[in-house]
């Protein structure tokens, strides 16, 4: 598979999509991005892109926050993504990375009086965390960035430094993933995932007011829990000690899909293995993202003509 990218309004070989070292976004993190999964359905020989419209709508909202005016509609972004993937002739799971950025080659901290541009690349992408064994987690000493510091509802480049610090902290201490708390000590997010908790037969997930990202997978999982398993999800603040005593917990995210959390700070969650409800949800979710559940086919965009 030869990979291509969208760069400077053209589809080019990936190795030719390079920026100058003076590019503003490279120096100051003035970029906004998305992550989109392409899920390969072997039986149908089809690649399904999950919730393209919702991802690009969020990208446009992020661009607005960073004062980037780009001449693209949601439909334009979708067409570009499909054209690049078809050109690359992908027949496996992939990750799609759209990126809007301040492209001026200039030194100076600001958002105004700068040019903006858009690029997109793709990469083969397997499991991000172990979907079967689950993740051993720690709460990080690094806190989730507050919305009073940076816009937490946009996937901006600079905001992910705190996630990178937390992820490496977890790795160096023998864990699989980190959980970031708010400045008030409530559970917020993983380094790149939303969090759900099951306790006494009820699901809960941190609210946006606790600086949790409005994740596309998060929203999808709330719908699936209600429609397929008859379970409501309460969006409310969750304390760290409450998470310790959960019956089940899991991460959701574009990269992660649905990953069980089996322990937090060496406190076993439930049985210390994948919970029954989490496993049911995983099975439902993977049928959905691979286009096998026709009830949710509108969430999936097929790449190749049938």
N, C-alpha and C positions, 0 to 999 in steps of 0.2 A: 504494500500500500504506500503510495507516494502522497505525502500530506501537503495540502495547500492552505493558504490563509487569505483573508481579505485585508488589504493594506493599501492606503492611499487611493481608495476607491477602485481598486483592481484586485482580481484574484491572481495570486502569485505563488510560486513554490514557497513553502514555509521558511526555508533557509534565506530567502530574499526579503523577508518581512522584518526589517531591523530599524531601530530608532537611533537618532543621534544622542550622544551622551549629555548634550545640553538640554534635551527635552525637559520641559517644566515638570511633567508628571513623574519622570524618573528621579528628579531631584527633590520634589516636594510631596509626592504621593497624591497629586491632584488628578485622580482617576476614579472611575466608577466602573464596576464590572459585574458580570453575571456568571453563573455556572449552570450549564444545562446538560442533562444526561441524554445520551442516545443509547437505547437498550435493544440489543440484537435478539430477534426472534428467529431461532434456527429453523423451526418447522415451516414458517412462512417465508424464510429468507428475506426478512424485512427488518429495517432499522426504524424504531419508533423514538421520536423526540418528545420528551415529557413536558407538557404545559408550556410550550413555546410562547404563546401569547402573554401569559402571566409573567414570565421572566422578562420579556422585553418591555412590558408595561412598567415593571419595577425599575428597569434600567432607565427608562425615560424619566421616571420620578427622581431617580438619583442624579441624573444629568441636570435636572432643574435645580436641585439643591446646590450643585457645584457650578451653577451658572454656565452650563455648556449648551449651546444651541446647535443642534445637528439637524441636517435636512432629511431625516429618515422618519418614516412612520413605522408602526408595529409591523405592518405588512411588508415594508421594505426590509426590515431586519430579518424577518422570517425567510424571505426570498433569498437574501444573501447567505443565510445559514444553510439552506437547502442546496444552493448552487455550489458552495464550498465543499460540503460533504459529498455531494454527487461527483464532483471533480476528483475528490480524493478516493472515491469508490470504497467507502468503509463498509466492512461486513463483520463487525465485532462491536462490543460495547465501547462507547467513546465518551469523551468529555468535551463540551463546547464552551469556549471562553470568549464571550463578547467583551470588548473593552473600549470605553469612551475615555478620552484623556485630553489634558491640556497639552497641545502639541507645539506651542511656541518654544523656540530655542533661545531662552532668555533667563537671566538670573533675577530673582526677586519674588518675595512671598506675597502672593495675592491670587485672586480669581478673576479680576476684571482686566480688560484690555489684553486678553490672551486668546489665541486661536485654539480651536478644539478639533479633534479628529476621532475617527472610529476605526477599530480593527477587530478581527476575529480569527481565532485559530482553533484547531481541533487536535485531540490527542487520544490514542487508545487508553482505556481506563478500566481497570478491574476493580475488585472490592477495595474500599478505602480502609475499613476496619473489618474484623472477623465477624461475619454475619451469623455464624453458628455457635462459636464459643462465647461471643459477647466481649464487652470491653471492661477492663479493670481501670477504674478512674480515681483521680484525686481531685480535691478542690485546690485551685491554684492560689498562690499568694498574690498573683496579679488579678486585679479587679476588671470587670467588664467596663468598657468606656461608657460614660454616661451621655445621655442625649443632650445634656447641657454643654458637653465638650465637643462632640462631633455628632452628626446625624446618624443615629443608630439604625434607622430604617432604610438606609442606603448602603450598598456594598461598596464603600469607598476604599481606595487602596491603603491609605494611611492607617485606617482603623484596625487593620489586621496585624499590625505589629504586636499589639497586646495578645492576640490569639497565638501568634508565632512564639512569643515568650512563654505563654502558658503551655503550649503543646510540647516544646522542648523541655521545659521544667518537668512535665509529666514523664516524658521519655527517659530523661536522665535519672529519674527516681524509680524506674521500673514499671511504670503504668502505661496503659495504652492511649489514654485520652485525659484531657483536663476539663474540669467544670469551673467556669468563672462565676463569681458572685458579684452582686451589685455593691455599690459603696455602702449600702445599708445592710449588707450581709445576706440578702436573699439570693436564691438560685436564679441565674439568668440564662446562660447558654453554655454549650461546649465550645471548644476552640473554633469549630466550624459547623455546629449542629444545634438544633433545638432539642429540648428535653421534655419528656413526658413521664409521669409517675402514676402508678396504680396503687391505690390504698383503700382497703375496705370496700372493694367493688366499684370505686369511683376513680376516674382519670382526672389528672390536673396537669396543667402546663403553665409556665411563667407567663404573665401578661406582657404586652408591649411596654407598659409603664415600668417594668423592671428591666428595660433595655434589651429585651429579647427581640431578635430579628423576626419580622413577619415573613417566615419562610414559606416558600411555595409548597414544599413537601409537608411542612407542618399543617398548612391549611387543608391539603389533600387528605392527610391522615385523620384530621378531625372529622371530615366528611365520611371517610370510610368507617371509622369507629361507630359513628351514628347510624349510617345506612346499612352496614353489613353485620355489625355486632350488637347493635341496639344500645350502645354506650355513649353517654354524653361526656363532654370534656369541659371542665371548669377552668377558666383562665384566671389564675389567682397567684398571689405570692406564695412561694414555697421556701421554708427554712431548710438549712442544711441538715439539721437533725431529723426533720420530717422525711427528707430523702433517704437518710440512713435506714429508716424503718419502713420503707415502701415494700409492697408485696412484689411489684415488678417495676422496672423503669427501662426506658430506651431512648436513644437518640434518633432524630430524623434530620435528613438533609439531602441535598442533591448528590453530593459525593458519597455520603454514608448510606443512603437509602434508609433502612430501619435497622439499627444496631442495638441489641440488648445490652443493658448495663448490668453487670453481674456483681460489682462491688464498688463502693465509694469510700475512699480513705480506709481501705481494708475492712470496712463493714460490709458483710454479705447482704446482697439484696435478694429477698425471698429465699429460694432454695440455692442460690448461687449459680444457677444455670438459666438457660432461656426460659422465660415464663410461658405458660400455656396460651394466655391471651396475646402476648407478643408474637408467638410463633404463628398463631392463626392470622394475625394482622400481616405479618411478613408474607405469608402465602398469598393472601388476598392482594397485597400491594404489588408483588412481582408479577402476578397475572395481569394486573392493571397496566403497569408500565411497559410490559412486553406486548400489549395490544390483544391479550387473550380474553379479557373481560369486556365484552361488547357494550356493557352498560356504561362504561367509562371511556369508550373509544374516542370521544371528543377531546379528551385530555392528551391524546397521543397523535402526533403528526407523522405519517409514514413518509420516508425519504424517497423510496423508489416506486415507480409506477407499477401497478399490479397487472 
